[in-house]
Amino acid sequence: MSKLSDSLKNHKIDARRIVLASKDLERRTREDLALVAKKAAIKAGKLEKDDAVMKQKPRSGRPVSLPQVEKAMRGETISGPAKTRVVRAVNAILKGRKKPEVGFRDLF
């Protein structure tokens, strides 16, 4: 088994719960869409350059899927962004349970 599956068993977290948490975390909001529009306007030269706006990142809008989580639990390779989304979702679940967060190296 992989480090991820062992950690999920220890914390009693189901893979389906990770998918739901990721769906909530990665969903694009109106603020994200406005940020993307502002960045596009700045790049087109319609607005002044604002470093604070350029440093912000919108949410990806791409939650982790159940097959990705299952592949990670089996120890197969998944992409780096998918690993980051899994870690973010696990930490959101642990935060809701008032437990300490886990690091990237603890799960992968």
C-alpha positions in Angstrom: 0.0 0.0 0.0 1.0 3.6 -0.4 1.7 6.3 2.2 -1.6 7.9 1.2 -3.8 4.9 1.8 -2.1 4.2 5.1 -2.6 7.8 6.2 -6.3 7.7 5.1 -6.9 4.5 7.1 -5.3 6.0 10.2 -7.4 9.2 9.9 -10.5 7.1 8.8 -11.1 9.2 5.7 -12.9 7.7 2.7 -11.8 8.4 -0.9 -15.3 9.7 -1.8 -15.0 12.3 1.0 -11.8 13.5 -0.6 -13.6 14.0 -3.9 -16.4 16.0 -2.3 -14.0 18.2 -0.4 -11.9 18.8 -3.5 -15.0 19.7 -5.5 -15.9 22.4 -2.9 -12.3 23.7 -2.7 -11.6 23.9 -6.4 -15.0 25.4 -7.5 -14.5 28.6 -9.3 -16.3 31.6 -7.8 -17.3 35.0 -9.2 -14.2 36.5 -7.6 -12.0 34.0 -9.5 -13.7 34.8 -12.8 -13.3 38.6 -12.1 -9.6 38.0 -11.3 -9.1 36.2 -14.6 -10.9 39.0 -16.5 -8.7 41.7 -14.8 -5.5 39.8 -15.6 -6.6 39.6 -19.3 -7.4 43.3 -19.4 -4.0 44.1 -17.9 -2.3 41.9 -20.4 -4.2 43.5 -23.3 -3.2 46.9 -22.1 -6.6 48.2 -21.1 -5.8 48.5 -17.4 -2.7 49.7 -15.6 -0.3 47.0 -14.4 -1.0 46.0 -10.8 1.5 43.6 -9.2 -1.0 42.7 -6.4 -3.5 41.5 -9.0 -0.9 39.7 -11.1 0.4 37.7 -8.1 -3.0 36.3 -7.2 -4.1 33.0 -8.5 -7.7 31.9 -9.2 -8.9 28.5 -8.2 -8.3 25.9 -10.9 -11.9 24.7 -11.3 -10.6 21.2 -11.7 -11.4 19.0 -8.6 -9.6 15.7 -8.1 -11.7 12.7 -9.4 -12.3 9.4 -7.7 -10.2 7.4 -10.2 -7.3 9.8 -9.5 -7.6 9.2 -5.7 -7.9 5.5 -6.2 -4.7 5.5 -8.4 -2.9 7.5 -5.7 -4.0 5.1 -3.0 -2.7 2.1 -5.0 0.7 3.9 -5.3 0.4 4.5 -9.1 1.6 7.8 -10.5 -0.6 10.8 -10.8 0.2 14.4 -11.9 1.7 16.9 -9.5 -1.3 19.2 -9.5 -3.6 16.3 -8.7 -1.4 15.4 -5.8 -1.6 19.0 -4.5 -5.4 18.9 -4.8 -5.5 15.6 -2.8 -3.3 17.1 0.0 -5.5 20.3 0.0 -8.7 18.2 0.3 -7.3 15.9 3.0 -6.2 19.0 5.0 -9.6 20.5 4.7 -11.2 17.4 6.1 -8.7 17.2 8.9 -9.3 20.9 9.7 -13.0 20.2 10.0 -12.2 17.4 12.5 -9.9 19.8 14.4 -6.8 17.6 13.8 -3.4 18.8 12.7 -2.7 19.2 9.0 -0.5 16.8 7.1 2.3 17.7 4.7 2.8 16.8 1.1 5.7 14.4 2.0 3.5 12.7 4.6 1.0 11.6 1.9 3.3 11.0 -1.1 
